[in-house]
Amino acid sequence: MVEWGIINNSFFSIMMRFKHFCSVAFLSFAFQTNEAQTVSWVCSTDGQFIQNKSTKISKKPSQQPLLEIDEVMLNDQKTGMKFLDWGITFNELDWDALNLLDENERQQILKNVFAADGQLKVTRGRIGMNANDYARSWFSCDEVPGDFKLKYFNIERDKQAIIPFIHAAQKYCPQLTCWTSPWSPPSWMKINQDYAVQSNKYNTLDPKKDWLLFEDSKVQENPDKNIFPKRLAVNDYFIQDPRYLQAYANYFCRFIEEYAKEGIRIDRVMYQNEAWSYTAYPGCPWTPKGIIRFNVEYLAPTLKRLHPDVEVFFGTINTNRYDFIREVMDNPEMRKSVQGMAFQWEGGQIMQRLHEDYPEMRLVSSESECGWGSFDWKSAEHTFDLMNHYLGVGCEEYNIWNLILADDGMSTWGWKQNALIRVDSKNKTFRYCPEYYAMMHYSNFITKGTRIIKHLPASVDKTPVLFAIDKDGKRIVIAGNFNDAEKNITVKIGNRFLNANLPPHSFHSFTF
């Protein structure tokens, strides 16, 4: 008679060996599956956009990795910055260009840009409070001098183009939210009594008033060719009188309220667009003292009282004068008054440094750079690199400037600029420009909740690379080759490698 203990021990031994065999078999299967894992690959070159390809994850690198992602980065849900939104700016001249096309073409574009299953997946809109440089002409919501009670405040001009444009977008993106910033206050609220900062042939500003910008300041231009601006304005162009400052804070609130009546939610404001661009189109310089005074004493508390759900960001920062921005942000009351900072143009050059100084501040890219009306591949490479930089440094939102323009993209004030889509006004036709596809390589894959883990700037061998993980765990590698020759790249992801040969001047999105 066999004892049950012997049987149990033998059975246990057999089962342990079987379990070990199954574990090894499973690991072997998993290894083979991982080794053979297919990577979806989308490639674009000039004239050949969105080519679908595939490759495999490998256990060996083909060369030294350009970017290395370790296991902690892959598995720690707290690693990286969660991206939220792609945005565009609703401009009058864009609406005019869109309306040169027939109804079916307009709807096709709007669906591609704003629908959840579209190509760009835009969920955010920027609105210029009063006219910006892509308005049809100068206007504000209240051009009645001395109207501190805002009796004559209205958004009738916005109802002609901006609001219809937003409503058209909401058809495909009902959850669309917006933010706003002014280019210029009403002209009567400024020391020069005009929307522009400097005179030229495109405006009627009295040239004598140009003196107000620097007066007789002995401060010379900064000799560093990379510094912008070369000289700083000595005056706040907004009148620093309490009546004006409070009326302007109330003005922001009225703007939010009137847009809400139109079914449009504005959930963030910024005090000024590009306070360091001394322009012939709508603009308004501010000094550090003026910036702090208006935001801390007027704008933030008024919004907190009347619209507590609306955020205040310090923006838009378009200067790389680091000490100037530090002077503002080192004020403790300023840091309590704003929830984040917004960067564009030269401001992006000091963004990472400021992010390290004030890690509690959220970051957004408030405006992609607009080019000079070339609508070409080189411009697309520049935009592709900007997205790599802003997302890689920690921006939770990226905003495009002009979505669609006609012909050479000329502004009302004489500046040719690019757009994602170009309309031929004579033939009533349109085309998606290279910059459209540059954005698509990002926005079609990096959606709300995607964690941006690590990036490599284009300054490293003209090969920008970005790694991200979306909310469903899909891994994303976005890369560009700005060189005239093919470029082999390797990205180390855990203990596996993505190897790919990138054609010259090309964009790529890899997902697996």
PyMOL commands that set and color helices and strands:
alter all, ss='L'
color gray80, all
select helices_A, chain A and resi 4-35+71-75+92-98+103-114+158-160+162-170+187-189+207-212+242-261+288-306+322-329+332-337+345-349+351-357+377-393+434-443
alter helices_A, ss='H'
color red, helices_A
select strands_A, chain A and resi 38-45+48-58+67-69+81-82+85-90+124-129+177-182+266-270+311-317+340-344+362-367+395-399+404-406+421-424+429-432+451-456+465-469+475-481+487-493+496-502+506-511
alter strands_A, ss='S'
color yellow, strands_A
deselect
rebuild
show_as cartoon
